[in-house]
Amino acid sequence: MSEPIEEPAASVPDPPRQAPRPWWSRAVLGVGVLGISMLALYHLTITFLTNSPTNTVSTRFATPIAKWVYPWFDQNWRLFAPNPMSQNFTIEARVSTDCYSSVTPWYNLSQMDYDAILHNPFPGHLEQNELRRAWTDAYLTTHDNSDVGTSGRAEMTRQYLVNIAMQRIQPRSAKDGVPPDKIMNIEFRVTTTDIAPAENPNQVQQPAVHIIPWRQISPTAVSYGCPNGSVAP
């Protein structure tokens, strides 16, 4: 009986070699990672200086810190001392066409947020804080009781409040006779009510109403005046 002949094992071809990544690709990746890291570090540093107690660094660089933080990254509490709310705010707004030929009824912007939060187990940050903080932490801190700006950020915070209101009003204004592309002016009405003290939670608080008079929706809005003598309602 003859011995079985062993066949030589089939040779396995070497895997194809990957071409080395070009130097410029590695350079772009490195610059990108470095840039993102520096931006993140800068943002964290600015955020810390904003929320920490006033110090020499935050005072010296107050202007660039304010330009970076406000209004998008603003905080309404300090790092070591939370600032709970002591008042309830109801913010309403109405809009009009040029020369007030058509005016919408008042829209309760706060109620829209309350409706979105009600029975929602995971309410969004925007519904809970965006509108309220645009009023309390932005507008009120840059305007006096006569709605005159007291800060270089006054116009920016006013426009920020207008933009938030327009997001809620534009989908609704057409049915009230003012199409979104015809909106030229906006007016706000803010009702503030103090929260009753803990020792007397049923104490009735007298609300205070503040009207922000009619203004154009943006500094770039074009108004041709009112040749027919129309005045704000």
Residue frames as qw, qx, qy, qz and C-alpha x, y, z in Angstrom:
[[0.000, 0.890, 0.457, 0.000, 0.00, 0.00, 0.00],
 [0.460, 0.423, -0.005, 0.781, 1.49, 3.29, -1.12],
 [0.264, -0.421, -0.406, 0.767, 2.02, 6.22, 1.19],
 [0.202, 0.883, 0.424, -0.003, -0.42, 9.21, 0.72],
 [0.485, 0.287, 0.086, 0.822, 1.17, 12.09, -1.03],
 [0.180, -0.726, -0.379, 0.545, 1.01, 15.33, 0.94],
 [0.371, 0.720, 0.305, 0.501, 0.16, 18.33, -1.18],
 [0.347, 0.005, -0.242, 0.906, 1.92, 21.59, -0.34],
 [0.003, -0.706, -0.549, 0.448, -0.28, 24.12, 1.48],
 [0.334, 0.748, 0.353, 0.453, -1.66, 26.86, -0.71],
 [0.378, -0.040, -0.194, 0.904, 0.17, 30.09, -0.18],
 [0.038, -0.832, -0.514, 0.208, -1.91, 32.94, 1.30],
 [0.398, 0.595, 0.120, 0.688, -1.43, 36.19, -0.56],
 [0.300, -0.207, -0.371, 0.854, -0.25, 39.11, 1.48],
 [0.101, 0.819, 0.520, -0.220, -2.96, 41.67, 2.25],
 [0.417, 0.681, 0.171, 0.577, -2.79, 44.74, 0.09],
 [0.431, -0.257, -0.288, 0.815, -0.80, 47.52, 1.61],
 [0.050, 0.912, 0.403, -0.060, -2.64, 50.73, 2.32],
 [0.447, 0.570, -0.018, 0.689, -1.11, 53.81, 0.89],
 [0.373, -0.306, -0.445, 0.754, 0.25, 56.07, 3.62],
 [0.034, 0.893, 0.435, -0.112, -1.96, 59.03, 4.47],
 [0.459, 0.602, 0.021, 0.653, -0.62, 62.16, 2.79],
 [0.393, -0.105, -0.414, 0.814, 1.12, 64.67, 5.02],
 [0.171, -0.228, -0.067, -0.956, -1.43, 67.40, 4.34],
 [0.635, -0.419, -0.529, -0.377, -4.26, 65.14, 5.55],
 [0.644, -0.333, -0.525, 0.446, -2.50, 64.58, 8.85],
 [0.216, 0.042, -0.159, 0.962, -1.81, 68.29, 9.09],
 [0.379, -0.367, -0.298, -0.795, -5.47, 69.21, 8.53],
 [0.709, -0.433, -0.552, -0.072, -6.58, 66.66, 11.13],
 [0.558, -0.206, -0.426, 0.682, -4.06, 67.95, 13.65],
 [0.015, 0.152, -0.016, 0.988, -5.01, 71.59, 13.09],
 [0.518, -0.419, -0.442, -0.601, -8.71, 70.70, 13.38],
 [0.705, -0.415, -0.543, 0.188, -8.25, 68.83, 16.67],
 [0.418, -0.105, -0.291, 0.854, -6.08, 71.63, 18.04],
 [0.142, -0.279, -0.164, -0.935, -8.59, 74.31, 17.01],
 [0.624, -0.475, -0.484, -0.387, -11.56, 72.49, 18.56],
 [0.672, -0.325, -0.499, 0.440, -9.62, 71.86, 21.75],
 [0.255, 0.014, -0.167, 0.952, -8.62, 75.52, 22.04],
 [0.338, -0.372, -0.299, -0.811, -12.19, 76.66, 21.38],
 [0.696, -0.467, -0.535, -0.104, -13.57, 74.29, 24.02],
 [0.573, -0.236, -0.403, 0.674, -10.95, 75.43, 26.54],
 [0.049, 0.173, 0.015, 0.984, -11.71, 79.11, 25.79],
 [0.497, -0.452, -0.412, -0.615, -15.46, 78.55, 26.19],
 [0.712, -0.433, -0.525, 0.172, -15.03, 76.72, 29.51],
 [0.434, -0.097, -0.282, 0.850, -12.72, 79.45, 30.80],
 [0.146, -0.272, -0.145, -0.940, -15.13, 82.24, 29.82],
 [0.620, -0.469, -0.506, -0.373, -18.08, 80.35, 31.33],
 [0.652, -0.343, -0.498, 0.458, -16.19, 79.88, 34.60],
 [0.245, 0.002, -0.151, 0.958, -15.24, 83.57, 34.78],
 [0.322, -0.386, -0.337, -0.796, -18.86, 84.55, 34.13],
 [0.713, -0.485, -0.431, -0.267, -20.28, 82.41, 36.93],
 [0.656, -0.184, -0.459, 0.570, -17.50, 82.79, 39.47],
 [0.259, -0.855, -0.258, 0.368, -17.32, 85.68, 41.94],
 [0.348, 0.925, -0.057, 0.140, -15.98, 88.94, 40.53],
 [0.762, -0.401, 0.171, 0.479, -12.20, 88.91, 40.35],
 [0.143, -0.674, 0.316, 0.652, -9.34, 90.81, 38.71],
 [0.241, -0.037, 0.799, 0.550, -9.38, 88.73, 35.51],
 [0.162, 0.613, 0.763, 0.125, -13.16, 88.91, 34.95],
 [0.020, -0.874, -0.210, 0.438, -13.11, 92.65, 35.59],
 [0.192, -0.545, 0.464, 0.672, -10.20, 93.35, 33.23],
 [0.016, -0.027, 0.817, 0.576, -11.68, 91.28, 30.39],
 [0.365, 0.407, 0.620, -0.563, -15.33, 92.17, 31.01],
 [0.463, 0.550, -0.170, -0.674, -15.94, 93.39, 27.44],
 [0.381, 0.298, -0.803, -0.347, -14.74, 90.29, 25.51],
 [0.078, 0.102, 0.947, -0.295, -16.42, 88.05, 28.09],
 [0.422, 0.454, 0.415, -0.666, -19.75, 89.83, 27.60],
 [0.472, 0.486, -0.415, -0.607, -19.47, 89.62, 23.80],
 [0.261, 0.186, -0.937, -0.139, -18.91, 85.86, 23.98],
 [0.060, 0.177, 0.897, -0.401, -21.48, 84.97, 26.65],
 [0.338, 0.501, 0.461, -0.650, -24.51, 87.18, 25.95],
 [0.637, -0.270, 0.267, -0.671, -27.20, 86.30, 25.13],
 [0.801, 0.126, -0.516, -0.275, -26.70, 82.67, 24.12],
 [0.661, 0.026, -0.677, 0.322, -24.61, 81.35, 27.03],
 [0.210, -0.517, 0.303, -0.772, -25.92, 83.55, 29.83],
 [0.444, -0.246, -0.832, 0.221, -26.63, 81.97, 33.23],
 [0.350, -0.690, -0.140, -0.619, -29.19, 83.25, 35.74],
 [0.775, -0.632, -0.015, -0.018, -27.37, 81.95, 38.80],
 [0.074, 0.808, -0.567, 0.140, -23.92, 82.24, 40.28],
 [0.600, 0.257, -0.754, 0.078, -21.59, 79.35, 40.83],
 [0.283, -0.011, -0.790, 0.544, -21.91, 79.50, 44.61],
 [0.200, 0.290, 0.512, -0.783, -25.37, 81.07, 45.11],
 [0.102, 0.430, 0.808, 0.390, -28.51, 79.96, 43.19],
 [0.143, 0.114, 0.088, -0.979, -30.99, 82.73, 42.46],
 [0.142, 0.426, 0.893, 0.018, -34.56, 81.36, 42.69],
 [0.070, -0.428, -0.401, -0.807, -37.41, 83.27, 41.08],
 [0.021, -0.308, -0.644, 0.699, -39.65, 85.35, 43.35],
 [0.410, 0.435, 0.077, -0.798, -42.12, 86.56, 40.71],
 [0.556, 0.346, 0.739, 0.157, -44.35, 85.12, 38.02],
 [0.075, 0.438, -0.296, -0.846, -44.35, 86.70, 34.58],
 [0.582, 0.521, 0.624, -0.007, -47.00, 86.58, 31.88],
 [0.133, -0.423, 0.396, 0.804, -45.60, 87.89, 28.61],
 [0.545, 0.619, 0.561, -0.074, -47.99, 88.79, 25.80],
 [0.172, -0.345, 0.399, 0.832, -47.43, 90.38, 22.40],
 [0.565, 0.661, 0.474, -0.143, -49.37, 91.57, 19.38],
 [0.395, -0.152, 0.474, 0.772, -48.26, 92.58, 15.90],
 [0.397, 0.758, 0.287, -0.431, -49.49, 94.86, 13.16],
 [0.647, 0.499, 0.323, 0.478, -49.02, 95.75, 9.54],
 [0.333, 0.055, 0.005, 0.941, -47.42, 99.04, 8.53],
 [0.218, -0.253, -0.055, -0.941, -49.44, 102.04, 9.75],
 [0.228, 0.081, 0.800, -0.548, -51.46, 99.68, 11.98],
 [0.529, 0.061, -0.371, -0.761, -54.06, 99.00, 9.28],
 [0.857, -0.197, -0.420, -0.224, -54.43, 95.52, 10.77],
 [0.135, -0.545, 0.672, -0.482, -53.63, 94.52, 14.34],
 [0.587, -0.104, -0.801, -0.043, -53.76, 91.04, 15.85],
 [0.665, -0.692, -0.093, -0.265, -55.20, 90.29, 19.29],
 [0.239, -0.718, 0.622, -0.204, -52.80, 89.75, 22.18],
 [0.847, 0.125, -0.516, -0.006, -50.97, 86.42, 22.07],
 [0.651, -0.679, 0.295, -0.167, -50.14, 84.93, 25.46],
 [0.539, 0.566, -0.619, 0.077, -46.58, 83.75, 24.82],
 [0.201, -0.395, 0.785, -0.434, -46.14, 82.45, 28.36],
 [0.784, 0.058, 0.393, -0.477, -49.28, 80.33, 28.10],
 [0.788, 0.476, -0.349, -0.172, -47.91, 78.71, 24.95],
 [0.271, 0.475, -0.784, 0.292, -44.92, 77.54, 26.96],
 [0.475, -0.191, 0.648, -0.564, -47.10, 76.39, 29.87],
 [0.869, 0.238, 0.069, -0.427, -49.23, 74.33, 27.47],
 [0.672, 0.495, -0.551, 0.015, -46.10, 72.69, 26.03],
 [0.061, 0.408, -0.789, 0.455, -44.84, 71.83, 29.53],
 [0.669, -0.157, 0.356, -0.633, -48.14, 70.62, 30.99],
 [0.935, 0.017, 0.293, -0.199, -48.27, 66.81, 31.35],
 [0.688, 0.609, -0.381, 0.104, -44.92, 66.55, 29.56],
 [0.865, -0.468, 0.006, 0.179, -42.60, 64.26, 31.56],
 [0.669, -0.146, 0.196, 0.702, -39.56, 65.62, 29.73],
 [0.209, 0.949, 0.208, -0.113, -40.18, 69.33, 29.10],
 [0.689, 0.431, 0.019, 0.582, -37.64, 71.11, 26.99],
 [0.442, -0.345, -0.188, 0.806, -35.25, 73.79, 28.22],
 [0.064, 0.225, 0.317, 0.919, -36.59, 76.32, 25.68],
 [0.393, -0.604, -0.542, -0.432, -40.19, 76.06, 26.90],
 [0.610, -0.601, -0.423, 0.295, -39.12, 76.41, 30.52],
 [0.500, -0.566, -0.046, 0.654, -36.54, 79.17, 30.33],
 [0.446, 0.253, 0.367, 0.777, -36.04, 80.88, 26.96],
 [0.056, -0.743, -0.367, -0.557, -38.86, 83.44, 27.05],
 [0.551, -0.799, -0.224, 0.080, -38.69, 84.10, 30.80],
 [0.651, -0.412, 0.107, 0.628, -34.95, 84.68, 30.79],
 [0.366, 0.428, 0.346, 0.750, -35.12, 86.84, 27.68],
 [0.227, -0.838, -0.257, -0.425, -37.27, 89.14, 29.81],
 [0.643, -0.762, -0.047, 0.060, -35.76, 88.86, 33.30],
 [0.736, -0.395, 0.241, 0.495, -32.06, 88.29, 32.56],
 [0.493, 0.226, 0.396, 0.741, -31.74, 90.20, 29.30],
 [0.041, 0.707, 0.364, 0.605, -34.31, 92.95, 28.73],
 [0.470, -0.849, -0.233, -0.056, -34.84, 94.06, 32.34],
 [0.694, -0.480, 0.064, 0.533, -31.12, 94.29, 33.02],
 [0.437, 0.046, 0.339, 0.832, -30.49, 96.55, 30.01],
 [0.081, -0.564, -0.400, -0.718, -33.55, 98.87, 30.09],
 [0.057, 0.001, 0.532, -0.845, -35.08, 101.21, 32.65],
 [0.274, 0.439, 0.761, -0.390, -38.77, 101.47, 33.56],
 [0.403, 0.696, 0.044, -0.592, -39.35, 103.75, 30.56],
 [0.872, 0.320, 0.339, 0.148, -37.84, 101.18, 28.17],
 [0.272, 0.909, -0.316, 0.019, -34.80, 103.34, 27.55],
 [0.899, 0.159, -0.301, 0.275, -31.62, 101.36, 27.05],
 [0.426, -0.868, 0.250, -0.047, -29.07, 101.58, 29.86],
 [0.668, -0.368, 0.577, 0.290, -26.43, 99.32, 28.34],
 [0.167, 0.509, -0.605, -0.589, -24.61, 98.81, 25.09],
 [0.042, 0.052, 0.984, 0.166, -26.43, 95.49, 24.87],
 [0.393, 0.339, 0.462, -0.719, -29.89, 97.09, 25.07],
 [0.580, 0.425, -0.285, -0.634, -30.74, 96.88, 21.38],
 [0.333, 0.239, -0.903, -0.128, -29.46, 93.32, 21.16],
 [0.088, 0.138, 0.893, -0.419, -31.57, 92.13, 24.11],
 [0.496, 0.397, 0.227, -0.738, -34.66, 93.91, 22.75],
 [0.559, 0.395, -0.537, -0.493, -34.19, 92.21, 19.38],
 [0.144, 0.130, -0.974, 0.121, -33.64, 88.89, 21.14],
 [0.324, 0.279, 0.689, -0.585, -37.03, 89.23, 22.86],
 [0.553, 0.476, -0.100, -0.676, -38.64, 90.22, 19.55],
 [0.380, 0.344, -0.804, -0.302, -37.16, 87.21, 17.75],
 [0.050, 0.058, 0.956, -0.285, -38.51, 84.79, 20.35],
 [0.430, 0.419, 0.444, -0.665, -41.96, 86.36, 20.12],
 [0.498, 0.482, -0.373, -0.617, -41.95, 86.25, 16.33],
 [0.159, 0.183, -0.963, -0.117, -41.20, 82.52, 16.33],
 [0.148, 0.301, 0.868, -0.365, -44.43, 81.96, 18.25],
 [0.346, 0.568, 0.267, -0.697, -46.58, 84.56, 16.50],
 [0.212, 0.408, -0.576, -0.676, -45.77, 84.06, 12.82],
 [0.070, -0.107, -0.965, -0.230, -47.50, 80.65, 12.53],
 [0.007, 0.555, 0.773, -0.308, -50.67, 82.18, 14.03],
 [0.020, 0.467, 0.092, -0.879, -50.92, 85.77, 12.76],
 [0.082, -0.025, -0.667, -0.740, -52.29, 85.05, 9.29],
 [0.202, -0.507, -0.827, -0.136, -55.64, 83.83, 10.64],
 [0.198, -0.723, -0.423, 0.509, -55.91, 87.11, 12.56],
 [0.354, 0.905, 0.237, -0.005, -55.47, 89.24, 9.46],
 [0.034, -0.894, 0.418, 0.157, -51.71, 89.89, 9.50],
 [0.942, 0.277, -0.139, 0.125, -49.72, 87.55, 7.22],
 [0.764, -0.449, 0.062, 0.459, -46.17, 86.86, 8.46],
 [0.553, 0.199, 0.242, 0.772, -44.60, 88.79, 5.58],
 [0.026, -0.756, -0.272, -0.595, -46.72, 91.86, 6.41],
 [0.607, -0.697, -0.285, 0.253, -45.71, 92.12, 10.08],
 [0.375, 0.676, -0.117, 0.623, -44.00, 95.47, 10.65],
 [0.159, -0.571, 0.396, -0.701, -44.51, 96.36, 14.33],
 [0.637, -0.260, -0.718, 0.109, -44.77, 94.55, 17.65],
 [0.314, -0.618, 0.245, -0.678, -45.95, 95.52, 21.12],
 [0.485, -0.040, -0.829, 0.277, -45.42, 93.69, 24.41],
 [0.535, -0.597, 0.054, -0.595, -47.50, 93.53, 27.58],
 [0.508, 0.130, -0.778, 0.345, -45.87, 91.96, 30.64],
 [0.627, -0.624, -0.078, -0.460, -47.83, 91.20, 33.81],
 [0.391, 0.308, -0.731, 0.466, -45.70, 90.63, 36.90],
 [0.711, -0.567, -0.146, -0.390, -47.08, 89.07, 40.07],
 [0.066, -0.566, 0.729, -0.380, -45.06, 88.56, 43.24],
 [0.618, -0.110, -0.778, -0.024, -45.06, 85.04, 44.64],
 [0.594, -0.697, -0.072, -0.394, -46.93, 84.93, 47.95],
 [0.058, -0.608, 0.707, -0.356, -44.72, 84.51, 51.05],
 [0.448, 0.024, -0.894, 0.024, -44.34, 81.02, 52.47],
 [0.001, -0.147, -0.740, 0.656, -45.99, 82.00, 55.76],
 [0.442, 0.492, 0.397, -0.637, -49.11, 83.19, 53.92],
 [0.285, -0.018, 0.778, 0.559, -49.35, 81.33, 50.58],
 [0.172, 0.648, 0.727, 0.150, -52.96, 82.44, 49.99],
 [0.096, -0.674, -0.123, 0.722, -52.17, 86.14, 50.22],
 [0.552, 0.733, 0.376, 0.128, -53.47, 87.96, 47.15],
 [0.451, -0.345, 0.235, 0.789, -50.75, 89.77, 45.22],
 [0.377, 0.820, 0.172, -0.396, -51.54, 92.80, 43.09],
 [0.749, 0.221, 0.376, 0.498, -50.13, 92.31, 39.56],
 [0.051, -0.732, 0.159, 0.660, -48.20, 95.05, 37.81],
 [0.714, 0.555, 0.398, 0.149, -48.62, 95.57, 34.06],
 [0.245, -0.613, 0.345, 0.667, -45.80, 96.90, 31.92],
 [0.688, 0.670, 0.275, -0.043, -46.32, 97.91, 28.28],
 [0.439, -0.317, 0.447, 0.712, -43.40, 98.01, 25.84],
 [0.435, 0.659, 0.100, -0.605, -44.72, 100.42, 23.19],
 [0.827, 0.522, 0.207, 0.014, -44.97, 99.62, 19.50],
 [0.213, -0.681, 0.540, 0.448, -41.61, 99.21, 17.79],
 [0.682, 0.497, -0.428, -0.323, -40.56, 97.94, 14.38],
 [0.986, -0.157, 0.032, -0.041, -39.79, 94.24, 14.43],
 [0.816, -0.102, 0.108, 0.559, -36.16, 94.87, 13.48],
 [0.194, -0.689, 0.112, 0.690, -33.80, 97.78, 12.95],
 [0.155, -0.163, 0.669, 0.709, -33.74, 96.91, 9.22],
 [0.271, 0.595, 0.756, -0.038, -37.52, 96.88, 8.77],
 [0.124, 0.135, 0.322, 0.929, -38.70, 99.37, 6.16],
 [0.057, 0.680, 0.647, -0.340, -41.53, 101.65, 7.24],
 [0.260, 0.413, 0.394, 0.779, -42.92, 104.23, 4.83],
 [0.084, 0.036, 0.288, -0.953, -44.63, 106.29, 7.49],
 [0.141, 0.539, 0.817, -0.151, -48.36, 106.84, 7.82],
 [0.066, 0.126, 0.283, 0.949, -49.49, 109.45, 5.27],
 [0.375, -0.534, -0.573, -0.496, -53.10, 108.92, 6.26],
 [0.271, -0.575, 0.313, -0.706, -52.39, 109.92, 9.85],
 [0.855, -0.265, -0.431, -0.112, -52.74, 106.42, 11.29],
 [0.160, -0.651, 0.577, -0.467, -51.58, 106.09, 14.89],
 [0.279, 0.095, -0.938, 0.184, -50.86, 103.14, 17.11],
 [0.596, -0.505, -0.448, -0.435, -53.97, 101.68, 18.75]]
